[in-house]
Amino acid sequence: MSELSKIEQYVIDQIRKIRNDKGFSQTKLSVYMGLSEKFVGNVESTKTSDKYNLNHLNKIAEILDCSIKDFFPNKPLI
């Protein structure tokens, strides 16, 4: 597996935090997204190369009732 960039890991971590705060399991979020039950778990795992794309991020923001901006840092990561 290729190592995730800092921004990719940041986005995954932010989504995980918001998902947990709103009471969504990995499976529930995956199903609401219309994807495989294991998709979110695969993205959050370091053992797969699955990643979110912009369409996923938009859908997750809709489902979790937040802004897509909530997934990104205020300043670029170095």
N, C-alpha and C positions, 0 to 999 in steps of 0.2 A: 504494500500500500504506500502511496505517496503521502508524505506528511502534510497536514493541513497548514495553510497560511494563518497568520495571526488574525486576519479579518474573518476568515472562514470559521475559525474556532470561536471567535467572539460572537458571531451571529448565532452559531449553534448554541452557545452557552446562554445567550440572551433569550432565545426562543425556549430553551429548556426551563429557564427561570420563570418566564411569563406563563408557559404551559402549566408548570407545577402550581404557581400562584392561583391560576384560574381553575385548577382541579381537573386538568385534562391528562389522561395517561397517554403514553406513546401510541398505543393502539387506537384509542378514541380519536386522537388528532389525525392519525393516518386515515382512518375510515371516513372522517368528516371531509378530508381532502380528496376522497374518492380514489385512494391509492391502496396498495397492499398493506395489510395490517402491520407489517413489520417495517414499513418504510422509515418512519421517524426513528425507530430504534436503530435501524441500520445507519442513518445519518449521524445519530448521536454516538454510535459505536466507533471505536478506532480500528475495528477489524474489517470494515468495509470501505469502499471508495464512494459510496452514495453521498450525494450532496444536494443541498437545496438550490434551485434556480430562482430567477426573479418571479416567475409565475407561482412557484411554491410559496415564496415569501409573501406575495400579495394575497394569496388564498389563506395563509396562516393568519395574517393580520385581520382579515375579514372574520375568520372563525373565532379568533381570540379577542375580537373587538378592541383592537389597538391600532396604532399607526405602524406602518412598515418602518418608519424612522426609529421606532423603539428598538429595533433589532441592531441598529448601527451606533457606533461611538460618535460623540460630538466632534472629535478631532481624528485625523488620520492616525493609524497605529504605525509605529516605527519598530 
